[in-house]
Amino acid sequence: MAGRRRDDCNPAAAAVIVLDTTVVSEVMRPQPEVGVLSWLNSQGAETLFLSSVTLAELLFGLGALPEGARKDRLALALDRLLALFPG
């Protein structure tokens, strides 16, 4: 699309944020960093997306943990998080 100016694009269509695994992991911590939560809460929910790679990394990491309270807590946190991302 040579010659197309950036301001010709529909801003609503361009407003997409794909969350990195590190951001998602931070939110799942018992006491997430306040700055990460603040930034995340300032974003429109309709602009936030998870990639299949991020989901695979989270599931792999969870599967690698030994059975116990930490794994159970993270599994619950991941379930709650995924409920926020239908589809």
PDB file of N, CA, C and O in Angstrom, chain B, residues numbered from 101:
ATOM      1  N   MET B 101       0.823  -1.182   0.000  1.00  0.00           N
ATOM      2  CA  MET B 101       0.000   0.000   0.000  1.00  0.00           C
ATOM      3  C   MET B 101       0.869   1.248   0.000  1.00  0.00           C
ATOM      4  O   MET B 101       0.738   2.117   0.862  1.00  0.00           O
ATOM      5  N   ALA B 102       1.733   1.317  -0.954  1.00  0.00           N
ATOM      6  CA  ALA B 102       2.619   2.469  -1.064  1.00  0.00           C
ATOM      7  C   ALA B 102       1.809   3.734  -1.246  1.00  0.00           C
ATOM      8  O   ALA B 102       0.795   3.743  -1.943  1.00  0.00           O
ATOM      9  N   GLY B 103       2.259   4.790  -0.620  1.00  0.00           N
ATOM     10  CA  GLY B 103       1.606   6.068  -0.767  1.00  0.00           C
ATOM     11  C   GLY B 103       0.466   6.307   0.208  1.00  0.00           C
ATOM     12  O   GLY B 103      -0.066   7.415   0.273  1.00  0.00           O
ATOM     13  N   ARG B 104       0.088   5.302   0.956  1.00  0.00           N
ATOM     14  CA  ARG B 104      -0.997   5.474   1.922  1.00  0.00           C
ATOM     15  C   ARG B 104      -0.448   6.137   3.176  1.00  0.00           C
ATOM     16  O   ARG B 104       0.553   5.693   3.739  1.00  0.00           O
ATOM     17  N   ARG B 105      -1.101   7.187   3.600  1.00  0.00           N
ATOM     18  CA  ARG B 105      -0.659   7.897   4.797  1.00  0.00           C
ATOM     19  C   ARG B 105      -1.191   7.207   6.036  1.00  0.00           C
ATOM     20  O   ARG B 105      -2.278   6.629   6.020  1.00  0.00           O
ATOM     21  N   ARG B 106      -0.419   7.269   7.111  1.00  0.00           N
ATOM     22  CA  ARG B 106      -0.806   6.633   8.367  1.00  0.00           C
ATOM     23  C   ARG B 106      -2.127   7.187   8.896  1.00  0.00           C
ATOM     24  O   ARG B 106      -2.925   6.434   9.454  1.00  0.00           O
ATOM     25  N   ASP B 107      -2.370   8.479   8.733  1.00  0.00           N
ATOM     26  CA  ASP B 107      -3.593   9.063   9.271  1.00  0.00           C
ATOM     27  C   ASP B 107      -4.830   8.687   8.455  1.00  0.00           C
ATOM     28  O   ASP B 107      -5.946   9.045   8.830  1.00  0.00           O
ATOM     29  N   ASP B 108      -4.646   7.973   7.347  1.00  0.00           N
ATOM     30  CA  ASP B 108      -5.780   7.476   6.578  1.00  0.00           C
ATOM     31  C   ASP B 108      -6.366   6.210   7.197  1.00  0.00           C
ATOM     32  O   ASP B 108      -7.480   5.810   6.860  1.00  0.00           O
ATOM     33  N   CYS B 109      -5.624   5.589   8.092  1.00  0.00           N
ATOM     34  CA  CYS B 109      -6.078   4.340   8.713  1.00  0.00           C
ATOM     35  C   CYS B 109      -7.167   4.618   9.734  1.00  0.00           C
ATOM     36  O   CYS B 109      -7.215   5.687  10.342  1.00  0.00           O
ATOM     37  N   ASN B 110      -8.024   3.653   9.907  1.00  0.00           N
ATOM     38  CA  ASN B 110      -9.071   3.741  10.913  1.00  0.00           C
ATOM     39  C   ASN B 110      -8.444   3.510  12.283  1.00  0.00           C
ATOM     40  O   ASN B 110      -7.954   2.410  12.539  1.00  0.00           O
ATOM     41  N   PRO B 111      -8.437   4.508  13.183  1.00  0.00           N
ATOM     42  CA  PRO B 111      -7.783   4.342  14.474  1.00  0.00           C
ATOM     43  C   PRO B 111      -8.408   3.236  15.317  1.00  0.00           C
ATOM     44  O   PRO B 111      -7.703   2.571  16.076  1.00  0.00           O
ATOM     45  N   ALA B 112      -9.693   3.033  15.201  1.00  0.00           N
ATOM     46  CA  ALA B 112     -10.347   1.984  15.985  1.00  0.00           C
ATOM     47  C   ALA B 112      -9.854   0.604  15.566  1.00  0.00           C
ATOM     48  O   ALA B 112      -9.714  -0.285  16.406  1.00  0.00           O
ATOM     49  N   ALA B 113      -9.595   0.421  14.300  1.00  0.00           N
ATOM     50  CA  ALA B 113      -9.127  -0.871  13.808  1.00  0.00           C
ATOM     51  C   ALA B 113      -7.676  -1.122  14.196  1.00  0.00           C
ATOM     52  O   ALA B 113      -7.251  -2.275  14.260  1.00  0.00           O
ATOM     53  N   ALA B 114      -6.918  -0.084  14.453  1.00  0.00           N
ATOM     54  CA  ALA B 114      -5.501  -0.230  14.772  1.00  0.00           C
ATOM     55  C   ALA B 114      -5.237  -0.367  16.268  1.00  0.00           C
ATOM     56  O   ALA B 114      -4.109  -0.660  16.665  1.00  0.00           O
ATOM     57  N   ALA B 115      -6.244  -0.163  17.101  1.00  0.00           N
ATOM     58  CA  ALA B 115      -6.065  -0.175  18.553  1.00  0.00           C
ATOM     59  C   ALA B 115      -6.129  -1.596  19.099  1.00  0.00           C
ATOM     60  O   ALA B 115      -7.158  -2.024  19.623  1.00  0.00           O
ATOM     61  N   VAL B 116      -5.021  -2.323  18.973  1.00  0.00           N
ATOM     62  CA  VAL B 116      -4.942  -3.702  19.449  1.00  0.00           C
ATOM     63  C   VAL B 116      -3.661  -3.859  20.257  1.00  0.00           C
ATOM     64  O   VAL B 116      -2.591  -3.420  19.833  1.00  0.00           O
ATOM     65  N   ILE B 117      -3.776  -4.482  21.415  1.00  0.00           N
ATOM     66  CA  ILE B 117      -2.614  -4.762  22.254  1.00  0.00           C
ATOM     67  C   ILE B 117      -2.564  -6.262  22.490  1.00  0.00           C
ATOM     68  O   ILE B 117      -3.484  -6.837  23.069  1.00  0.00           O
ATOM     69  N   VAL B 118      -1.489  -6.892  22.039  1.00  0.00           N
ATOM     70  CA  VAL B 118      -1.280  -8.320  22.288  1.00  0.00           C
ATOM     71  C   VAL B 118      -0.378  -8.420  23.513  1.00  0.00           C
ATOM     72  O   VAL B 118       0.776  -7.992  23.488  1.00  0.00           O
ATOM     73  N   LEU B 119      -0.920  -8.988  24.576  1.00  0.00           N
ATOM     74  CA  LEU B 119      -0.192  -9.055  25.840  1.00  0.00           C
ATOM     75  C   LEU B 119       0.929 -10.086  25.791  1.00  0.00           C
ATOM     76  O   LEU B 119       0.731 -11.219  25.353  1.00  0.00           O
ATOM     77  N   ASP B 120       2.085  -9.682  26.239  1.00  0.00           N
ATOM     78  CA  ASP B 120       3.243 -10.559  26.315  1.00  0.00           C
ATOM     79  C   ASP B 120       3.109 -11.476  27.534  1.00  0.00           C
ATOM     80  O   ASP B 120       2.424 -11.142  28.501  1.00  0.00           O
ATOM     81  N   THR B 121       3.760 -12.614  27.475  1.00  0.00           N
ATOM     82  CA  THR B 121       3.715 -13.584  28.568  1.00  0.00           C
ATOM     83  C   THR B 121       4.179 -12.969  29.883  1.00  0.00           C
ATOM     84  O   THR B 121       3.634 -13.293  30.938  1.00  0.00           O
ATOM     85  N   THR B 122       5.169 -12.093  29.837  1.00  0.00           N
ATOM     86  CA  THR B 122       5.664 -11.497  31.082  1.00  0.00           C
ATOM     87  C   THR B 122       4.618 -10.619  31.752  1.00  0.00           C
ATOM     88  O   THR B 122       4.540 -10.579  32.980  1.00  0.00           O
ATOM     89  N   VAL B 123       3.817  -9.918  30.966  1.00  0.00           N
ATOM     90  CA  VAL B 123       2.750  -9.083  31.523  1.00  0.00           C
ATOM     91  C   VAL B 123       1.677  -9.967  32.148  1.00  0.00           C
ATOM     92  O   VAL B 123       1.224  -9.705  33.262  1.00  0.00           O
ATOM     93  N   VAL B 124       1.275 -11.000  31.440  1.00  0.00           N
ATOM     94  CA  VAL B 124       0.243 -11.907  31.944  1.00  0.00           C
ATOM     95  C   VAL B 124       0.735 -12.615  33.204  1.00  0.00           C
ATOM     96  O   VAL B 124      -0.017 -12.755  34.169  1.00  0.00           O
ATOM     97  N   SER B 125       1.979 -13.058  33.201  1.00  0.00           N
ATOM     98  CA  SER B 125       2.549 -13.726  34.371  1.00  0.00           C
ATOM     99  C   SER B 125       2.581 -12.794  35.576  1.00  0.00           C
ATOM    100  O   SER B 125       2.318 -13.215  36.703  1.00  0.00           O
ATOM    101  N   GLU B 126       2.901 -11.545  35.337  1.00  0.00           N
ATOM    102  CA  GLU B 126       2.947 -10.569  36.433  1.00  0.00           C
ATOM    103  C   GLU B 126       1.580 -10.420  37.086  1.00  0.00           C
ATOM    104  O   GLU B 126       1.476 -10.352  38.311  1.00  0.00           O
ATOM    105  N   VAL B 127       0.548 -10.369  36.280  1.00  0.00           N
ATOM    106  CA  VAL B 127      -0.814 -10.216  36.798  1.00  0.00           C
ATOM    107  C   VAL B 127      -1.230 -11.432  37.632  1.00  0.00           C
ATOM    108  O   VAL B 127      -2.055 -11.315  38.538  1.00  0.00           O
ATOM    109  N   MET B 128      -0.662 -12.582  37.326  1.00  0.00           N
ATOM    110  CA  MET B 128      -1.016 -13.814  38.035  1.00  0.00           C
ATOM    111  C   MET B 128      -0.274 -13.970  39.365  1.00  0.00           C
ATOM    112  O   MET B 128      -0.583 -14.875  40.139  1.00  0.00           O
ATOM    113  N   ARG B 129       0.687 -13.108  39.633  1.00  0.00           N
ATOM    114  CA  ARG B 129       1.450 -13.189  40.884  1.00  0.00           C
ATOM    115  C   ARG B 129       0.555 -12.844  42.079  1.00  0.00           C
ATOM    116  O   ARG B 129      -0.447 -12.147  41.916  1.00  0.00           O
ATOM    117  N   PRO B 130       0.906 -13.326  43.280  1.00  0.00           N
ATOM    118  CA  PRO B 130       0.110 -12.993  44.470  1.00  0.00           C
ATOM    119  C   PRO B 130       0.032 -11.485  44.718  1.00  0.00           C
ATOM    120  O   PRO B 130      -1.008 -10.978  45.138  1.00  0.00           O
ATOM    121  N   GLN B 131       1.130 -10.769  44.458  1.00  0.00           N
ATOM    122  CA  GLN B 131       1.151  -9.317  44.615  1.00  0.00           C
ATOM    123  C   GLN B 131       1.782  -8.704  43.364  1.00  0.00           C
ATOM    124  O   GLN B 131       2.975  -8.403  43.342  1.00  0.00           O
ATOM    125  N   PRO B 132       0.967  -8.526  42.330  1.00  0.00           N
ATOM    126  CA  PRO B 132       1.501  -7.984  41.068  1.00  0.00           C
ATOM    127  C   PRO B 132       2.052  -6.575  41.245  1.00  0.00           C
ATOM    128  O   PRO B 132       1.622  -5.833  42.128  1.00  0.00           O
ATOM    129  N   GLU B 133       2.994  -6.223  40.408  1.00  0.00           N
ATOM    130  CA  GLU B 133       3.569  -4.879  40.400  1.00  0.00           C
ATOM    131  C   GLU B 133       2.455  -3.871  40.117  1.00  0.00           C
ATOM    132  O   GLU B 133       1.693  -4.024  39.162  1.00  0.00           O
ATOM    133  N   VAL B 134       2.374  -2.850  40.951  1.00  0.00           N
ATOM    134  CA  VAL B 134       1.307  -1.852  40.849  1.00  0.00           C
ATOM    135  C   VAL B 134       1.325  -1.153  39.493  1.00  0.00           C
ATOM    136  O   VAL B 134       0.267  -0.880  38.926  1.00  0.00           O
ATOM    137  N   GLY B 135       2.503  -0.863  38.971  1.00  0.00           N
ATOM    138  CA  GLY B 135       2.599  -0.184  37.681  1.00  0.00           C
ATOM    139  C   GLY B 135       2.021  -1.004  36.543  1.00  0.00           C
ATOM    140  O   GLY B 135       1.392  -0.460  35.635  1.00  0.00           O
ATOM    141  N   VAL B 136       2.233  -2.318  36.590  1.00  0.00           N
ATOM    142  CA  VAL B 136       1.688  -3.203  35.553  1.00  0.00           C
ATOM    143  C   VAL B 136       0.166  -3.222  35.646  1.00  0.00           C
ATOM    144  O   VAL B 136      -0.522  -3.114  34.631  1.00  0.00           O
ATOM    145  N   LEU B 137      -0.357  -3.360  36.863  1.00  0.00           N
ATOM    146  CA  LEU B 137      -1.817  -3.363  37.040  1.00  0.00           C
ATOM    147  C   LEU B 137      -2.428  -2.036  36.613  1.00  0.00           C
ATOM    148  O   LEU B 137      -3.477  -2.007  35.969  1.00  0.00           O
ATOM    149  N   SER B 138      -1.776  -0.950  36.971  1.00  0.00           N
ATOM    150  CA  SER B 138      -2.275   0.373  36.608  1.00  0.00           C
ATOM    151  C   SER B 138      -2.334   0.534  35.090  1.00  0.00           C
ATOM    152  O   SER B 138      -3.333   1.002  34.544  1.00  0.00           O
ATOM    153  N   TRP B 139      -1.246   0.140  34.414  1.00  0.00           N
ATOM    154  CA  TRP B 139      -1.225   0.240  32.956  1.00  0.00           C
ATOM    155  C   TRP B 139      -2.317  -0.631  32.337  1.00  0.00           C
ATOM    156  O   TRP B 139      -3.047  -0.194  31.448  1.00  0.00           O
ATOM    157  N   LEU B 140      -2.415  -1.860  32.818  1.00  0.00           N
ATOM    158  CA  LEU B 140      -3.390  -2.797  32.266  1.00  0.00           C
ATOM    159  C   LEU B 140      -4.815  -2.288  32.470  1.00  0.00           C
ATOM    160  O   LEU B 140      -5.643  -2.364  31.562  1.00  0.00           O
ATOM    161  N   ASN B 141      -5.095  -1.773  33.656  1.00  0.00           N
ATOM    162  CA  ASN B 141      -6.433  -1.258  33.951  1.00  0.00           C
ATOM    163  C   ASN B 141      -6.767   0.000  33.160  1.00  0.00           C
ATOM    164  O   ASN B 141      -7.940   0.344  33.013  1.00  0.00           O
ATOM    165  N   SER B 142      -5.752   0.688  32.651  1.00  0.00           N
ATOM    166  CA  SER B 142      -6.007   1.898  31.868  1.00  0.00           C
ATOM    167  C   SER B 142      -6.291   1.590  30.394  1.00  0.00           C
ATOM    168  O   SER B 142      -6.637   2.488  29.627  1.00  0.00           O
ATOM    169  N   GLN B 143      -6.145   0.329  30.004  1.00  0.00           N
ATOM    170  CA  GLN B 143      -6.398  -0.076  28.617  1.00  0.00           C
ATOM    171  C   GLN B 143      -7.855  -0.505  28.460  1.00  0.00           C
ATOM    172  O   GLN B 143      -8.451  -1.035  29.398  1.00  0.00           O
ATOM    173  N   GLY B 144      -8.411  -0.287  27.319  1.00  0.00           N
ATOM    174  CA  GLY B 144      -9.759  -0.766  27.041  1.00  0.00           C
ATOM    175  C   GLY B 144      -9.750  -2.283  26.894  1.00  0.00           C
ATOM    176  O   GLY B 144      -8.925  -2.834  26.165  1.00  0.00           O
ATOM    177  N   ALA B 145     -10.653  -2.948  27.575  1.00  0.00           N
ATOM    178  CA  ALA B 145     -10.701  -4.414  27.538  1.00  0.00           C
ATOM    179  C   ALA B 145     -10.822  -4.943  26.111  1.00  0.00           C
ATOM    180  O   ALA B 145     -10.297  -6.010  25.791  1.00  0.00           O
ATOM    181  N   GLU B 146     -11.511  -4.196  25.260  1.00  0.00           N
ATOM    182  CA  GLU B 146     -11.717  -4.641  23.878  1.00  0.00           C
ATOM    183  C   GLU B 146     -10.441  -4.560  23.040  1.00  0.00           C
ATOM    184  O   GLU B 146     -10.402  -5.073  21.922  1.00  0.00           O
ATOM    185  N   THR B 147      -9.404  -3.924  23.569  1.00  0.00           N
ATOM    186  CA  THR B 147      -8.144  -3.806  22.832  1.00  0.00           C
ATOM    187  C   THR B 147      -7.125  -4.863  23.236  1.00  0.00           C
ATOM    188  O   THR B 147      -6.082  -4.987  22.594  1.00  0.00           O
ATOM    189  N   LEU B 148      -7.408  -5.626  24.286  1.00  0.00           N
ATOM    190  CA  LEU B 148      -6.438  -6.584  24.825  1.00  0.00           C
ATOM    191  C   LEU B 148      -6.661  -7.980  24.271  1.00  0.00           C
ATOM    192  O   LEU B 148      -7.785  -8.481  24.230  1.00  0.00           O
ATOM    193  N   PHE B 149      -5.569  -8.595  23.845  1.00  0.00           N
ATOM    194  CA  PHE B 149      -5.633  -9.937  23.270  1.00  0.00           C
ATOM    195  C   PHE B 149      -4.477 -10.781  23.781  1.00  0.00           C
ATOM    196  O   PHE B 149      -3.428 -10.258  24.159  1.00  0.00           O
ATOM    197  N   LEU B 150      -4.682 -12.101  23.786  1.00  0.00           N
ATOM    198  CA  LEU B 150      -3.631 -13.071  24.086  1.00  0.00           C
ATOM    199  C   LEU B 150      -3.316 -13.829  22.811  1.00  0.00           C
ATOM    200  O   LEU B 150      -4.218 -14.173  22.047  1.00  0.00           O
ATOM    201  N   SER B 151      -2.048 -14.088  22.581  1.00  0.00           N
ATOM    202  CA  SER B 151      -1.686 -14.912  21.429  1.00  0.00           C
ATOM    203  C   SER B 151      -1.674 -16.375  21.848  1.00  0.00           C
ATOM    204  O   SER B 151      -1.598 -16.692  23.035  1.00  0.00           O
ATOM    205  N   SER B 152      -1.749 -17.249  20.872  1.00  0.00           N
ATOM    206  CA  SER B 152      -1.679 -18.683  21.170  1.00  0.00           C
ATOM    207  C   SER B 152      -0.301 -19.045  21.729  1.00  0.00           C
ATOM    208  O   SER B 152      -0.180 -19.996  22.501  1.00  0.00           O
ATOM    209  N   VAL B 153       0.725 -18.303  21.351  1.00  0.00           N
ATOM    210  CA  VAL B 153       2.072 -18.547  21.880  1.00  0.00           C
ATOM    211  C   VAL B 153       2.110 -18.222  23.374  1.00  0.00           C
ATOM    212  O   VAL B 153       2.669 -18.988  24.160  1.00  0.00           O
ATOM    213  N   THR B 154       1.526 -17.103  23.765  1.00  0.00           N
ATOM    214  CA  THR B 154       1.466 -16.743  25.185  1.00  0.00           C
ATOM    215  C   THR B 154       0.711 -17.798  25.965  1.00  0.00           C
ATOM    216  O   THR B 154       1.156 -18.222  27.032  1.00  0.00           O
ATOM    217  N   LEU B 155      -0.418 -18.223  25.450  1.00  0.00           N
ATOM    218  CA  LEU B 155      -1.198 -19.259  26.127  1.00  0.00           C
ATOM    219  C   LEU B 155      -0.393 -20.546  26.249  1.00  0.00           C
ATOM    220  O   LEU B 155      -0.402 -21.182  27.303  1.00  0.00           O
ATOM    221  N   ALA B 156       0.295 -20.936  25.194  1.00  0.00           N
ATOM    222  CA  ALA B 156       1.114 -22.153  25.235  1.00  0.00           C
ATOM    223  C   ALA B 156       2.231 -22.029  26.266  1.00  0.00           C
ATOM    224  O   ALA B 156       2.508 -22.982  26.994  1.00  0.00           O
ATOM    225  N   GLU B 157       2.873 -20.867  26.336  1.00  0.00           N
ATOM    226  CA  GLU B 157       3.938 -20.666  27.323  1.00  0.00           C
ATOM    227  C   GLU B 157       3.402 -20.758  28.744  1.00  0.00           C
ATOM    228  O   GLU B 157       4.041 -21.354  29.612  1.00  0.00           O
ATOM    229  N   LEU B 158       2.242 -20.176  28.985  1.00  0.00           N
ATOM    230  CA  LEU B 158       1.641 -20.235  30.320  1.00  0.00           C
ATOM    231  C   LEU B 158       1.271 -21.667  30.695  1.00  0.00           C
ATOM    232  O   LEU B 158       1.526 -22.105  31.817  1.00  0.00           O
ATOM    233  N   LEU B 159       0.675 -22.388  29.763  1.00  0.00           N
ATOM    234  CA  LEU B 159       0.290 -23.777  30.033  1.00  0.00           C
ATOM    235  C   LEU B 159       1.514 -24.669  30.218  1.00  0.00           C
ATOM    236  O   LEU B 159       1.505 -25.562  31.066  1.00  0.00           O
ATOM    237  N   PHE B 160       2.559 -24.437  29.438  1.00  0.00           N
ATOM    238  CA  PHE B 160       3.789 -25.210  29.574  1.00  0.00           C
ATOM    239  C   PHE B 160       4.420 -24.967  30.943  1.00  0.00           C
ATOM    240  O   PHE B 160       4.820 -25.906  31.631  1.00  0.00           O
ATOM    241  N   GLY B 161       4.503 -23.703  31.324  1.00  0.00           N
ATOM    242  CA  GLY B 161       5.078 -23.356  32.622  1.00  0.00           C
ATOM    243  C   GLY B 161       4.295 -23.950  33.769  1.00  0.00           C
ATOM    244  O   GLY B 161       4.874 -24.440  34.738  1.00  0.00           O
ATOM    245  N   LEU B 162       2.991 -23.907  33.662  1.00  0.00           N
ATOM    246  CA  LEU B 162       2.134 -24.486  34.693  1.00  0.00           C
ATOM    247  C   LEU B 162       2.331 -25.993  34.763  1.00  0.00           C
ATOM    248  O   LEU B 162       2.410 -26.561  35.853  1.00  0.00           O
ATOM    249  N   GLY B 163       2.408 -26.631  33.627  1.00  0.00           N
ATOM    250  CA  GLY B 163       2.595 -28.076  33.586  1.00  0.00           C
ATOM    251  C   GLY B 163       3.940 -28.524  34.129  1.00  0.00           C
ATOM    252  O   GLY B 163       4.076 -29.654  34.597  1.00  0.00           O
ATOM    253  N   ALA B 164       4.933 -27.649  34.071  1.00  0.00           N
ATOM    254  CA  ALA B 164       6.275 -27.989  34.552  1.00  0.00           C
ATOM    255  C   ALA B 164       6.410 -27.880  36.069  1.00  0.00           C
ATOM    256  O   ALA B 164       7.378 -28.378  36.645  1.00  0.00           O
ATOM    257  N   LEU B 165       5.450 -27.233  36.710  1.00  0.00           N
ATOM    258  CA  LEU B 165       5.526 -27.063  38.166  1.00  0.00           C
ATOM    259  C   LEU B 165       5.180 -28.360  38.890  1.00  0.00           C
ATOM    260  O   LEU B 165       4.356 -29.141  38.415  1.00  0.00           O
ATOM    261  N   PRO B 166       5.812 -28.587  40.043  1.00  0.00           N
ATOM    262  CA  PRO B 166       5.431 -29.750  40.850  1.00  0.00           C
ATOM    263  C   PRO B 166       4.047 -29.523  41.464  1.00  0.00           C
ATOM    264  O   PRO B 166       3.635 -28.384  41.680  1.00  0.00           O
ATOM    265  N   GLU B 167       3.347 -30.604  41.738  1.00  0.00           N
ATOM    266  CA  GLU B 167       2.037 -30.498  42.377  1.00  0.00           C
ATOM    267  C   GLU B 167       2.190 -29.757  43.706  1.00  0.00           C
ATOM    268  O   GLU B 167       3.189 -29.904  44.409  1.00  0.00           O
ATOM    269  N   GLY B 168       1.188 -28.970  44.024  1.00  0.00           N
ATOM    270  CA  GLY B 168       1.239 -28.251  45.294  1.00  0.00           C
ATOM    271  C   GLY B 168       0.400 -26.990  45.255  1.00  0.00           C
ATOM    272  O   GLY B 168      -0.281 -26.700  44.271  1.00  0.00           O
ATOM    273  N   ALA B 169       0.468 -26.248  46.348  1.00  0.00           N
ATOM    274  CA  ALA B 169      -0.356 -25.051  46.510  1.00  0.00           C
ATOM    275  C   ALA B 169      -0.042 -23.988  45.457  1.00  0.00           C
ATOM    276  O   ALA B 169      -0.952 -23.337  44.943  1.00  0.00           O
ATOM    277  N   ARG B 170       1.240 -23.809  45.135  1.00  0.00           N
ATOM    278  CA  ARG B 170       1.608 -22.786  44.145  1.00  0.00           C
ATOM    279  C   ARG B 170       1.021 -23.121  42.781  1.00  0.00           C
ATOM    280  O   ARG B 170       0.463 -22.251  42.111  1.00  0.00           O
ATOM    281  N   LYS B 171       1.144 -24.370  42.371  1.00  0.00           N
ATOM    282  CA  LYS B 171       0.601 -24.787  41.078  1.00  0.00           C
ATOM    283  C   LYS B 171      -0.916 -24.626  41.073  1.00  0.00           C
ATOM    284  O   LYS B 171      -1.487 -24.167  40.084  1.00  0.00           O
ATOM    285  N   ASP B 172      -1.567 -24.996  42.159  1.00  0.00           N
ATOM    286  CA  ASP B 172      -3.023 -24.852  42.255  1.00  0.00           C
ATOM    287  C   ASP B 172      -3.438 -23.389  42.160  1.00  0.00           C
ATOM    288  O   ASP B 172      -4.405 -23.059  41.473  1.00  0.00           O
ATOM    289  N   ARG B 173      -2.707 -22.507  42.850  1.00  0.00           N
ATOM    290  CA  ARG B 173      -3.025 -21.076  42.829  1.00  0.00           C
ATOM    291  C   ARG B 173      -2.853 -20.515  41.423  1.00  0.00           C
ATOM    292  O   ARG B 173      -3.697 -19.754  40.951  1.00  0.00           O
ATOM    293  N   LEU B 174      -1.772 -20.884  40.756  1.00  0.00           N
ATOM    294  CA  LEU B 174      -1.531 -20.382  39.403  1.00  0.00           C
ATOM    295  C   LEU B 174      -2.541 -20.935  38.399  1.00  0.00           C
ATOM    296  O   LEU B 174      -2.949 -20.232  37.475  1.00  0.00           O
ATOM    297  N   ALA B 175      -2.941 -22.184  38.577  1.00  0.00           N
ATOM    298  CA  ALA B 175      -3.957 -22.772  37.691  1.00  0.00           C
ATOM    299  C   ALA B 175      -5.276 -22.018  37.840  1.00  0.00           C
ATOM    300  O   ALA B 175      -5.953 -21.745  36.849  1.00  0.00           O
ATOM    301  N   LEU B 176      -5.637 -21.685  39.071  1.00  0.00           N
ATOM    302  CA  LEU B 176      -6.863 -20.924  39.307  1.00  0.00           C
ATOM    303  C   LEU B 176      -6.747 -19.525  38.706  1.00  0.00           C
ATOM    304  O   LEU B 176      -7.687 -19.035  38.080  1.00  0.00           O
ATOM    305  N   ALA B 177      -5.599 -18.887  38.895  1.00  0.00           N
ATOM    306  CA  ALA B 177      -5.383 -17.551  38.329  1.00  0.00           C
ATOM    307  C   ALA B 177      -5.469 -17.585  36.805  1.00  0.00           C
ATOM    308  O   ALA B 177      -6.044 -16.685  36.193  1.00  0.00           O
ATOM    309  N   LEU B 178      -4.901 -18.620  36.197  1.00  0.00           N
ATOM    310  CA  LEU B 178      -4.955 -18.743  34.737  1.00  0.00           C
ATOM    311  C   LEU B 178      -6.388 -18.981  34.270  1.00  0.00           C
ATOM    312  O   LEU B 178      -6.816 -18.393  33.276  1.00  0.00           O
ATOM    313  N   ASP B 179      -7.123 -19.819  34.960  1.00  0.00           N
ATOM    314  CA  ASP B 179      -8.532 -20.053  34.607  1.00  0.00           C
ATOM    315  C   ASP B 179      -9.328 -18.757  34.660  1.00  0.00           C
ATOM    316  O   ASP B 179     -10.115 -18.470  33.759  1.00  0.00           O
ATOM    317  N   ARG B 180      -9.127 -17.983  35.705  1.00  0.00           N
ATOM    318  CA  ARG B 180      -9.845 -16.706  35.853  1.00  0.00           C
ATOM    319  C   ARG B 180      -9.446 -15.726  34.756  1.00  0.00           C
ATOM    320  O   ARG B 180     -10.283 -15.004  34.214  1.00  0.00           O
ATOM    321  N   LEU B 181      -8.172 -15.713  34.444  1.00  0.00           N
ATOM    322  CA  LEU B 181      -7.686 -14.823  33.395  1.00  0.00           C
ATOM    323  C   LEU B 181      -8.270 -15.200  32.037  1.00  0.00           C
ATOM    324  O   LEU B 181      -8.726 -14.334  31.290  1.00  0.00           O
ATOM    325  N   LEU B 182      -8.253 -16.475  31.725  1.00  0.00           N
ATOM    326  CA  LEU B 182      -8.757 -16.928  30.425  1.00  0.00           C
ATOM    327  C   LEU B 182     -10.252 -16.674  30.272  1.00  0.00           C
ATOM    328  O   LEU B 182     -10.740 -16.503  29.155  1.00  0.00           O
ATOM    329  N   ALA B 183     -10.975 -16.648  31.375  1.00  0.00           N
ATOM    330  CA  ALA B 183     -12.408 -16.343  31.317  1.00  0.00           C
ATOM    331  C   ALA B 183     -12.651 -14.918  30.814  1.00  0.00           C
ATOM    332  O   ALA B 183     -13.735 -14.606  30.321  1.00  0.00           O
ATOM    333  N   LEU B 184     -11.649 -14.065  30.940  1.00  0.00           N
ATOM    334  CA  LEU B 184     -11.767 -12.678  30.473  1.00  0.00           C
ATOM    335  C   LEU B 184     -11.526 -12.534  28.973  1.00  0.00           C
ATOM    336  O   LEU B 184     -11.772 -11.474  28.397  1.00  0.00           O
ATOM    337  N   PHE B 185     -11.040 -13.615  28.342  1.00  0.00           N
ATOM    338  CA  PHE B 185     -10.707 -13.587  26.922  1.00  0.00           C
ATOM    339  C   PHE B 185     -11.521 -14.644  26.173  1.00  0.00           C
ATOM    340  O   PHE B 185     -10.993 -15.699  25.823  1.00  0.00           O
ATOM    341  N   PRO B 186     -12.801 -14.366  25.926  1.00  0.00           N
ATOM    342  CA  PRO B 186     -13.605 -15.357  25.198  1.00  0.00           C
ATOM    343  C   PRO B 186     -13.085 -15.540  23.775  1.00  0.00           C
ATOM    344  O   PRO B 186     -12.569 -14.611  23.154  1.00  0.00           O
ATOM    345  N   GLY B 187     -13.236 -16.753  23.288  1.00  0.00           N
ATOM    346  CA  GLY B 187     -12.833 -17.015  21.913  1.00  0.00           C
ATOM    347  C   GLY B 187     -11.515 -17.589  21.886  1.00  0.00           C
ATOM    348  O   GLY B 187     -10.992 -17.884  20.811  1.00  0.00           O
TER     349      GLY B 187
END
